[in-house]
Amino acid sequence: MTKTDKDTAKLAVRLDEFLDAIDVGDTKLARFIVKKAVKKYPRHGLSFAMQGLAAVYIDNNHSDGYLYLKKAISKGYGAAFIYFNFGLCAEKSGFITESLEAFYESIERASPEELDAYGPARERLLLIQETLPEHVTLKQYFADAKEFEKGVSLLENQSFSDAIPCFIKVTQSQPEHVQSYGNLGICQMYLGEHQLAKRAFYQALAIDPDYELAETNLQRLKALEKGEITSLPDITVVDFYGDREQESVNPAREVNQALSQAMSEEQFESLDEAQAFVDSFMQEHNDSPREDLLGLTPTQARELLTTPFEAPALLTRDFKRVSQLMAVPLYWLAINLLGALGPDGIKCTAAGNLPRDLCRTIFEKYQQEIDSGISLLTINKEEDFAHLHVARCILALAGLIRKHGGYWKPLNAAWQLYERIQQGDQNAVTELYETLFTTYITDFNLAYLAGDEENCAFYQSSIGFSLYILYQLGDSWRHSRDYQQLFERTFPDEKKPVIEIPGVELPSEYILRFWLDLAWQVGLIEKRQSSEGGALSKDIRATSLFAELITWHLPKVKLL
């Protein structure tokens, strides 16, 4: 036996004597034991442990307890009760991540007989666990919390470039972690990367439309761009857990309270048994359809809002099944524009746009073959034919065309793709449509022409939820206001139209931007003049392409 082992054995006896003295309330004896241990073994982990326990149980000094017990653990003394007391001290000192990690270690190291003594640790961990997405373990949560706190520290020190990777890393394991998107946007905003900052704020608001930090900073950024303010104010950030406290006022607290009540009525023999109970309770909650989510469960709604096309249990997408693409406005415009440009391209205007005569020629053909109801007073520039302008922007975003040397021209690969399409290659047809579809819904800014960035970004990011409404209603013609009504049932939305004309019903921003622009342009809906309302009042229904492209694995429910 080494000297260290002998010292540890002797100190273990002193620790037992110390704990016995504490149990009988003999604080004088307890202090004496600690004093002698520290004098003889000043750097030993057990000496630090006793000093920490004395600070807690005799002096009620959790700050000192935190420091001594942390030192004890770093020296290799990590008994379950030391981790548990360290967790309590860390919690009272405001070090939440360390507190939860310590509680986790105390449960992991405890014997079955000791588990009941660590009830507070178990309860805290279970409450955290039930708020996490299914794919996030407690260990991953702790790792993310450390990464997040590192990012916050860098952000507060204005090391914005160094902080960005920290927040991105958290979103990679927790795509729904709204605070990371909020702080990521702040970093990008103060670096002058305004478009990236807006995207981060919009991602945060797509996850939580009531997330005040993202909303506030988004408005600041808009005010800065408009010249309403000349500089950004002091930085405001949130910590990893702060918003979890605030969430207590929303429906999540109701779930927590119900869980706590249910647990109080049960007796558990082990942590595994308690965890199984929580898992079962939360599974039942998350698998229960809710009226305010239009018959979806909370889990399904979250997936449709965050990763709709990566949720095969809800829907699958197959571009190879689509047909009749020349009836799809965006695809038609792309094909006709590529053909008009030719392999050598066409000289652009001084403003860098497509020439007026080309725009007029394509418009006349578009009016005949795609949308006979469209009418424009005049076309003097590319932007006057907004649909063509959007198509050109999407082709450029997708890397299919570029402006070079005063010419708009297809890239070689894009022209080869066009030629394959002309030769009847169905794979090329599918490839082009998939590129256009994906670029439109993910990369193109729907607010580019509309100007209403805040709402448009949310409409665009909630595509999965809106298409779920189309799946439920789209078999027959329905007035567009029905879609507005259902969208509002889950996401309170302003019905205010783009412009207001007394006595005339006009489409709301949501209907105009998402349905009559995006969904129609990519061929998911058809529209017609409604018998109700004015000239801009529309009925819509799903196209056959919608059914070909997307297969839903959810039941039909009666929504209206």
DACOR-V787593 format. One record per residue. N is the residue number from 1. OMEGA is omega in whole degrees, 0 to 359 (999 if undefined). Layout:
# DACOR-V787593
<<N;OMEGA> <N;OMEGA>>
This chain:
# DACOR-V787593
<<1;180> <2;179> <3;179> <4;179> <5;179> <6;179> <7;181> <8;180> <9;179> <10;181> <11;178> <12;176> <13;179> <14;179> <15;178> <16;178> <17;178> <18;182> <19;177> <20;179> <21;178> <22;182> <23;182> <24;176> <25;180> <26;184> <27;180> <28;178> <29;180> <30;179> <31;182> <32;180> <33;180> <34;183> <35;180> <36;181> <37;182> <38;181> <39;184> <40;182> <41;190> <42;185> <43;183> <44;181> <45;180> <46;176> <47;176> <48;180> <49;180> <50;177> <51;179> <52;180> <53;177> <54;178> <55;182> <56;192> <57;178> <58;185> <59;184> <60;182> <61;185> <62;177> <63;176> <64;178> <65;178> <66;184> <67;182> <68;182> <69;176> <70;178> <71;179> <72;180> <73;180> <74;178> <75;175> <76;178> <77;187> <78;175> <79;183> <80;184> <81;176> <82;177> <83;181> <84;180> <85;174> <86;178> <87;178> <88;179> <89;180> <90;179> <91;181> <92;179> <93;176> <94;180> <95;191> <96;182> <97;179> <98;180> <99;182> <100;177> <101;179> <102;177> <103;179> <104;180> <105;180> <106;179> <107;181> <108;185> <109;184> <110;172> <111;179> <112;181> <113;184> <114;190> <115;182> <116;181> <117;183> <118;180> <119;179> <120;178> <121;181> <122;181> <123;180> <124;181> <125;180> <126;178> <127;175> <128;183> <129;184> <130;176> <131;184> <132;171> <133;186> <134;185> <135;184> <136;176> <137;177> <138;179> <139;177> <140;179> <141;179> <142;179> <143;179> <144;180> <145;178> <146;180> <147;179> <148;181> <149;174> <150;179> <151;179> <152;179> <153;178> <154;180> <155;180> <156;176> <157;178> <158;172> <159;191> <160;182> <161;180> <162;182> <163;186> <164;180> <165;179> <166;182> <167;177> <168;180> <169;178> <170;181> <171;179> <172;178> <173;178> <174;183> <175;181> <176;183> <177;189> <178;182> <179;180> <180;177> <181;180> <182;181> <183;173> <184;178> <185;179> <186;178> <187;183> <188;179> <189;182> <190;173> <191;181> <192;179> <193;192> <194;181> <195;177> <196;179> <197;179> <198;181> <199;180> <200;179> <201;179> <202;176> <203;178> <204;182> <205;176> <206;178> <207;181> <208;182> <209;181> <210;184> <211;191> <212;183> <213;179> <214;180> <215;181> <216;182> <217;176> <218;178> <219;176> <220;181> <221;178> <222;179> <223;178> <224;182> <225;180> <226;181> <227;180> <228;171> <229;184> <230;179> <231;179> <232;180> <233;178> <234;184> <235;173> <236;180> <237;174> <238;176> <239;187> <240;186> <241;187> <242;182> <243;175> <244;175> <245;182> <246;182> <247;182> <248;181> <249;181> <250;184> <251;179> <252;179> <253;179> <254;178> <255;179> <256;180> <257;178> <258;178> <259;180> <260;179> <261;180> <262;181> <263;181> <264;181> <265;181> <266;173> <267;185> <268;180> <269;183> <270;176> <271;180> <272;179> <273;178> <274;179> <275;179> <276;178> <277;179> <278;180> <279;181> <280;180> <281;183> <282;177> <283;178> <284;178> <285;184> <286;179> <287;181> <288;178> <289;180> <290;182> <291;182> <292;175> <293;176> <294;178> <295;177> <296;171> <297;177> <298;179> <299;181> <300;180> <301;180> <302;180> <303;179> <304;181> <305;185> <306;183> <307;187> <308;184> <309;174> <310;181> <311;186> <312;177> <313;181> <314;181> <315;173> <316;184> <317;182> <318;182> <319;181> <320;182> <321;187> <322;180> <323;177> <324;185> <325;178> <326;174> <327;180> <328;187> <329;183> <330;180> <331;179> <332;180> <333;180> <334;180> <335;182> <336;178> <337;177> <338;179> <339;180> <340;179> <341;182> <342;183> <343;184> <344;178> <345;180> <346;181> <347;181> <348;180> <349;179> <350;178> <351;178> <352;182> <353;175> <354;182> <355;185> <356;184> <357;178> <358;180> <359;180> <360;180> <361;180> <362;179> <363;181> <364;180> <365;179> <366;180> <367;181> <368;191> <369;187> <370;188> <371;181> <372;181> <373;182> <374;178> <375;178> <376;181> <377;180> <378;174> <379;178> <380;179> <381;184> <382;183> <383;178> <384;175> <385;191> <386;182> <387;177> <388;179> <389;178> <390;179> <391;179> <392;178> <393;181> <394;176> <395;179> <396;178> <397;182> <398;180> <399;180> <400;175> <401;177> <402;176> <403;184> <404;178> <405;179> <406;181> <407;166> <408;181> <409;177> <410;169> <411;184> <412;181> <413;180> <414;180> <415;176> <416;177> <417;179> <418;181> <419;177> <420;178> <421;180> <422;179> <423;176> <424;180> <425;184> <426;177> <427;178> <428;177> <429;180> <430;181> <431;181> <432;181> <433;179> <434;179> <435;180> <436;181> <437;183> <438;180> <439;182> <440;187> <441;184> <442;188> <443;182> <444;179> <445;184> <446;181> <447;184> <448;179> <449;185> <450;181> <451;181> <452;190> <453;185> <454;182> <455;183> <456;179> <457;179> <458;178> <459;182> <460;182> <461;181> <462;184> <463;181> <464;180> <465;180> <466;179> <467;173> <468;176> <469;178> <470;177> <471;182> <472;186> <473;197> <474;181> <475;181> <476;178> <477;176> <478;177> <479;184> <480;180> <481;177> <482;179> <483;177> <484;182> <485;181> <486;177> <487;181> <488;180> <489;179> <490;183> <491;178> <492;189> <493;176> <494;179> <495;186> <496;179> <497;180> <498;173> <499;181> <500;175> <501;183> <502;176> <503;182> <504;178> <505;180> <506;181> <507;177> <508;176> <509;182> <510;181> <511;184> <512;187> <513;183> <514;187> <515;186> <516;174> <517;189> <518;186> <519;180> <520;182> <521;181> <522;170> <523;183> <524;178> <525;165> <526;184> <527;176> <528;176> <529;181> <530;175> <531;178> <532;174> <533;185> <534;187> <535;181> <536;178> <537;189> <538;165> <539;177> <540;172> <541;182> <542;175> <543;174> <544;178> <545;179> <546;180> <547;178> <548;186> <549;188> <550;173> <551;182> <552;179> <553;180> <554;180> <555;171> <556;178> <557;179> <558;183> <559;181> <560;999>>
